[in-house]
Amino acid sequence: KECEKKVSVKNTLSIGALPLDNLVENTTSIPHITDLGFNAFQVHENSAFPFKGGENNALARIENYFFETQNVSQYKQTRNGLIGADYSSKLSAWLANGSVSAKTIYWNVKKYEENVEVNEDTYWLIFELIWRDYFKYISMKFGNKIFQLHGILDQKYEWKFNQKALQQWILGQTNEPFVNANMKELAQTGFMSNRGRQNVASYWAKEWKQDWRVAASYFESLLIDYDVHSNYGNWLYNAGVGNDPRDRKFNIRKQAEMYDENGAYQRLWHNN
Ligand SMILES: Cc1cc2nc3c(=O)[nH]c(=O)nc-3n(C[C@H](O)[C@H](O)[C@H](O)COP(=O)(O)OP(=O)(O)OC[C@H]3O[C@@H](n4cnc5c(N)ncnc54)[C@H](O)[C@@H]3O)c2cc1C
């Protein structure tokens, strides 16, 4: 809160076209995924992230989520959703690979607030971007400690590691249908909602007390929006070895009742 009061966000820079003599002939063609030895794939029909990469698509998403649909006006109320493209901004992947900056998003929120409306929801998108920044500062401050079992505060818990448990968690074969649905979504699409991520992380690290770093590296291998600071920062936090060392865990059944009241999300992924 103090930072928010004291820090101002710089304007984005616009770079004009470069002079023509700066151009060189481009003879490189972009390889297809199969040229690199991977299998071709189609975006899953239930994917919450049905978008394409690149700056133009990121800007089109901002235009759509903010100005065309005005979904940002309900962001705080919908951000814990689980199904579809529009419960949250879905800007994370473009942010992670540098296609769009947090500043660009910030100034679009401001433009929206000036031209459409200001409410708690529009502020909340900025608030979440501050979390993103916060985890970058944690990395800068604590360096490699963010990858260590006892975390940034040397919080000592007993951790286990069981290969069978890992397979059950990854394949969505635990005793918790809500965890399973989320893990299936991740495996099939490379995306999982924030609500889902918190639940599967809590189940792995706090319910099963398994080495949180193994699961964090599984996320690292699959998340389409993988970002070292946000991933390890959130894992530290959910494993209780981050800046908030309280030993808490999610009640997964209650979470499922609250956020997937009629079971639609679980059915969506259990049938896949
Ligand atoms: C265990 C775990 C691992 C995670 N790993 C990643 C990761 O590798 N990369 C990543 O970008 N996010 C990660 N997150 C944070 C969050 O889940 C995603 O940023 C969010 O789900 C992306 O969807 P969105 O863009 O629609 O988010 P929105 O709700 O629309 O939020 C807008 C933006 O705010 C930022 N943001 C929102 N929530 C968080 C948060 N908790 N921490 C940091 N930034 C946040 C993101 O940049 C996001 O794009 C993780 C969360 C957990 C609990």
The ligand as an SDF file (V2000), in Angstrom:
LIG
                    3D

 53 58  0  0  0  0  0  0  0  0999 V2000
    1.2130  -22.4820   -7.5220 C   0  0  0  0  0  0  0  0  0  0  0  0
    1.0610  -21.3010   -8.4710 C   0  0  0  0  0  0  0  0  0  0  0  0
    1.9080  -21.1660   -9.5600 C   0  0  0  0  0  0  0  0  0  0  0  0
    1.7940  -20.0680  -10.4200 C   0  0  0  0  0  0  0  0  0  0  0  0
    2.6480  -19.9650  -11.4910 N   0  0  0  0  0  0  0  0  0  0  0  0
    2.5680  -18.8780  -12.2990 C   0  0  0  0  0  0  0  0  0  0  0  0
    3.4580  -18.7310  -13.4060 C   0  0  0  0  0  0  0  0  0  0  0  0
    4.3470  -19.5480  -13.6530 O   0  0  0  0  0  0  0  0  0  0  0  0
    3.2940  -17.6320  -14.2060 N   0  0  0  0  0  0  0  0  0  0  0  0
    2.3340  -16.6820  -13.9540 C   0  0  0  0  0  0  0  0  0  0  0  0
    2.2280  -15.7080  -14.7080 O   0  0  0  0  0  0  0  0  0  0  0  0
    1.5090  -16.7990  -12.8990 N   0  0  0  0  0  0  0  0  0  0  0  0
    1.5820  -17.8570  -12.0740 C   0  0  0  0  0  0  0  0  0  0  0  0
    0.7110  -17.9690  -11.0190 N   0  0  0  0  0  0  0  0  0  0  0  0
   -0.1930  -16.8460  -10.7050 C   0  0  0  0  0  0  0  0  0  0  0  0
   -1.5920  -16.8970  -11.3350 C   0  0  0  0  0  0  0  0  0  0  0  0
   -2.1820  -18.1590  -11.1320 O   0  0  0  0  0  0  0  0  0  0  0  0
   -1.5730  -16.5770  -12.8340 C   0  0  0  0  0  0  0  0  0  0  0  0
   -0.8440  -15.3870  -13.0660 O   0  0  0  0  0  0  0  0  0  0  0  0
   -2.9900  -16.3620  -13.3670 C   0  0  0  0  0  0  0  0  0  0  0  0
   -3.7820  -17.5070  -13.1210 O   0  0  0  0  0  0  0  0  0  0  0  0
   -2.9230  -16.0990  -14.8700 C   0  0  0  0  0  0  0  0  0  0  0  0
   -4.1940  -15.9070  -15.4110 O   0  0  0  0  0  0  0  0  0  0  0  0
   -4.6840  -14.4630  -15.8520 P   0  0  0  0  0  0  0  0  0  0  0  0
   -3.6750  -13.7880  -16.7040 O   0  0  0  0  0  0  0  0  0  0  0  0
   -6.0400  -14.6290  -16.4180 O   0  0  0  0  0  0  0  0  0  0  0  0
   -4.7390  -13.7160  -14.4500 O   0  0  0  0  0  0  0  0  0  0  0  0
   -5.5800  -12.4400  -13.9830 P   0  0  0  0  0  0  0  0  0  0  0  0
   -6.3840  -12.8540  -12.8060 O   0  0  0  0  0  0  0  0  0  0  0  0
   -6.2820  -11.8120  -15.0990 O   0  0  0  0  0  0  0  0  0  0  0  0
   -4.4510  -11.4610  -13.4120 O   0  0  0  0  0  0  0  0  0  0  0  0
   -3.8320  -10.4580  -14.2210 C   0  0  0  0  0  0  0  0  0  0  0  0
   -2.3350  -10.6230  -14.1300 C   0  0  0  0  0  0  0  0  0  0  0  0
   -1.9020  -10.4060  -12.7910 O   0  0  0  0  0  0  0  0  0  0  0  0
   -0.8190  -11.2780  -12.4790 C   0  0  0  0  0  0  0  0  0  0  0  0
   -1.2030  -12.1890  -11.3900 N   0  0  0  0  0  0  0  0  0  0  0  0
   -2.4430  -12.5940  -11.0420 C   0  0  0  0  0  0  0  0  0  0  0  0
   -2.4000  -13.4060   -9.9660 N   0  0  0  0  0  0  0  0  0  0  0  0
   -1.0910  -13.5120   -9.6390 C   0  0  0  0  0  0  0  0  0  0  0  0
   -0.3820  -14.2010   -8.6210 C   0  0  0  0  0  0  0  0  0  0  0  0
   -0.9970  -14.9630   -7.6910 N   0  0  0  0  0  0  0  0  0  0  0  0
    0.9630  -14.1100   -8.5980 N   0  0  0  0  0  0  0  0  0  0  0  0
    1.6340  -13.3530   -9.5070 C   0  0  0  0  0  0  0  0  0  0  0  0
    1.0190  -12.6700  -10.4830 N   0  0  0  0  0  0  0  0  0  0  0  0
   -0.3200  -12.7490  -10.5430 C   0  0  0  0  0  0  0  0  0  0  0  0
   -0.5320  -12.0760  -13.7430 C   0  0  0  0  0  0  0  0  0  0  0  0
    0.4970  -11.4440  -14.4570 O   0  0  0  0  0  0  0  0  0  0  0  0
   -1.8510  -12.0120  -14.4930 C   0  0  0  0  0  0  0  0  0  0  0  0
   -1.7130  -12.1610  -15.8920 O   0  0  0  0  0  0  0  0  0  0  0  0
    0.8050  -19.0790  -10.1590 C   0  0  0  0  0  0  0  0  0  0  0  0
   -0.0560  -19.2340   -9.0710 C   0  0  0  0  0  0  0  0  0  0  0  0
    0.0650  -20.3320   -8.2350 C   0  0  0  0  0  0  0  0  0  0  0  0
   -0.8840  -20.4620   -7.0620 C   0  0  0  0  0  0  0  0  0  0  0  0
  1  2  1  0
  2  3  1  0
  2 52  2  0
  3  4  2  0
  4  5  1  0
  4 50  1  0
  5  6  2  0
  6  7  1  0
  6 13  1  0
  7  8  2  0
  7  9  1  0
  9 10  1  0
 10 11  2  0
 10 12  1  0
 12 13  2  0
 13 14  1  0
 14 15  1  0
 14 50  1  0
 15 16  1  0
 16 17  1  0
 16 18  1  0
 18 19  1  0
 18 20  1  0
 20 21  1  0
 20 22  1  0
 22 23  1  0
 23 24  1  0
 24 25  2  0
 24 26  1  0
 24 27  1  0
 27 28  1  0
 28 29  2  0
 28 30  1  0
 28 31  1  0
 31 32  1  0
 32 33  1  0
 33 34  1  0
 33 48  1  0
 34 35  1  0
 35 36  1  0
 35 46  1  0
 36 37  1  0
 36 45  1  0
 37 38  2  0
 38 39  1  0
 39 40  1  0
 39 45  2  0
 40 41  1  0
 40 42  2  0
 42 43  1  0
 43 44  2  0
 44 45  1  0
 46 47  1  0
 46 48  1  0
 48 49  1  0
 50 51  2  0
 51 52  1  0
 52 53  1  0
M  END
$$$$
